[in-house]
Amino acid sequence: MIEVLKQALEALELEDLACRYEKEQTPEHIAKAIASLQQAIADAEKHEVSQEPVAWVDDERGVVDFNSYVPEPGTPLYTHPPKREWVETTEKDVHECFMLTEFDYHVDFNRDPEQWCLAFAKELSDTLKQKNGYAEENKHD
């Protein structure tokens, strides 16, 4: 995001430079846009969370006490998890979840609507987790 703001600022600053080179006054809307972009970049940089690792696991035991969890050697450790874009389900995903609920779970909506809804919700939840990188190793045990 910040990079896009900086690119827009650079383009406007080139226009500003061209106006000054021609000894013309920079149009007011360009001057205002430059000031707004400079402020937006400063604000964004102030609030940006570093996504650089703060440590690495470098031996069999691990360098940080994770109670019972010890990550693999070479695992980067972050102060905040890396940002991810959320991926929504598609109509096709919902249809596939419906079909799996109907035929794989062997739950009849007419006989047990509550169990059917729970099975459908679980299938849809598993699909969202898988699409967004939170899936468990085996979707169905």
C-alpha positions in Angstrom: 0.0 0.0 0.0 2.7 2.5 1.0 4.6 1.6 -2.2 1.6 2.6 -4.4 1.2 5.9 -2.5 4.9 6.6 -3.1 4.5 5.8 -6.8 1.6 8.2 -7.1 3.5 10.9 -5.2 6.5 10.4 -7.5 4.3 10.9 -10.6 2.8 14.1 -9.2 6.2 15.4 -8.1 7.5 14.9 -11.7 4.5 17.0 -12.9 5.3 19.6 -10.3 9.0 19.6 -11.4 7.9 20.0 -15.0 5.7 23.0 -14.1 8.6 24.7 -12.2 11.0 24.0 -15.1 8.6 25.8 -17.5 8.4 28.6 -14.9 4.7 27.9 -14.4 2.8 27.6 -11.2 1.9 24.1 -10.2 -1.9 23.7 -10.4 -3.5 23.9 -7.0 -5.1 20.4 -7.2 -1.7 18.9 -7.9 -0.1 20.7 -4.9 -2.9 19.6 -2.7 -2.6 16.0 -3.9 1.1 16.0 -3.2 0.6 17.3 0.3 -2.2 14.7 1.0 0.0 11.9 -0.3 3.0 13.0 1.8 0.8 13.0 4.9 -0.8 9.6 4.0 2.6 8.1 3.5 3.9 9.5 6.8 0.8 8.2 8.6 1.0 4.7 7.0 4.7 4.4 7.8 4.0 5.3 11.5 1.4 2.6 11.8 3.1 0.0 9.6 3.9 -3.3 11.4 7.3 -4.8 10.5 7.0 -8.1 8.8 10.6 -8.9 9.2 11.5 -11.9 11.4 12.8 -11.0 14.8 14.5 -14.4 15.4 15.2 -17.8 13.9 15.2 -21.2 15.4 18.8 -22.4 15.1 19.1 -25.7 16.8 17.2 -28.9 17.6 15.7 -27.6 20.9 14.8 -24.2 19.5 15.9 -20.8 20.8 12.6 -19.7 22.4 10.6 -21.5 25.1 7.4 -22.5 23.4 6.3 -24.8 26.2 5.6 -28.1 24.5 5.9 -26.7 20.9 9.4 -26.5 19.3 9.5 -25.2 15.8 11.7 -26.6 13.1 15.3 -25.2 12.8 15.3 -22.2 10.4 11.7 -21.2 11.2 11.4 -17.4 11.1 9.8 -15.8 14.2 7.8 -12.6 14.0 6.5 -10.0 16.5 3.3 -10.0 14.5 2.1 -12.7 12.0 2.6 -11.8 8.4 -0.5 -10.1 6.9 -2.6 -12.2 4.6 -5.4 -11.3 2.2 -8.7 -13.0 3.2 -10.0 -15.3 0.5 -13.8 -15.6 0.3 -15.7 -18.7 -0.7 -17.2 -18.8 -4.2 -20.7 -20.1 -5.2 -18.9 -23.2 -6.4 -17.3 -23.7 -3.0 -20.7 -23.4 -1.3 -22.2 -25.9 -3.8 -19.4 -28.4 -3.2 -19.8 -28.1 0.6 -23.6 -28.7 0.1 -22.9 -31.8 -2.0 -20.4 -33.1 0.5 -22.8 -32.6 3.3 -25.6 -34.3 1.4 -23.6 -37.3 0.2 -20.4 -37.7 2.3 -21.9 -37.1 5.8 -25.0 -39.2 5.2 -27.1 -36.7 7.1 -30.7 -36.2 5.9 -31.9 -32.6 6.3 -35.5 -33.8 6.6 -34.7 -36.2 9.4 -32.2 -34.2 11.4 -31.9 -30.5 10.2 -29.7 -29.5 13.1 -27.1 -32.2 12.4 -27.2 -31.4 8.7 -26.6 -27.6 9.4 -23.7 -28.4 11.7 -22.2 -30.7 9.1 -22.6 -28.1 6.4 -21.2 -25.3 8.6 -18.2 -27.5 9.4 -17.6 -28.3 5.7 -17.8 -24.6 4.8 -15.5 -23.6 7.7 -13.0 -26.2 6.6 -13.1 -24.8 3.1 -12.5 -21.3 4.3 -9.6 -22.5 6.4 -8.1 -24.3 3.5 -8.4 -21.3 1.1 -6.8 -19.0 3.7 -3.9 -21.2 4.8 -5.4 -22.4 8.1 -6.4 -25.9 7.1 -5.6 -28.9 9.2 -3.5 -31.6 7.6 -6.4 -33.9 7.0 -9.8 -32.4 6.2 -11.6 -35.7 6.8 -10.1 -38.2 9.2 
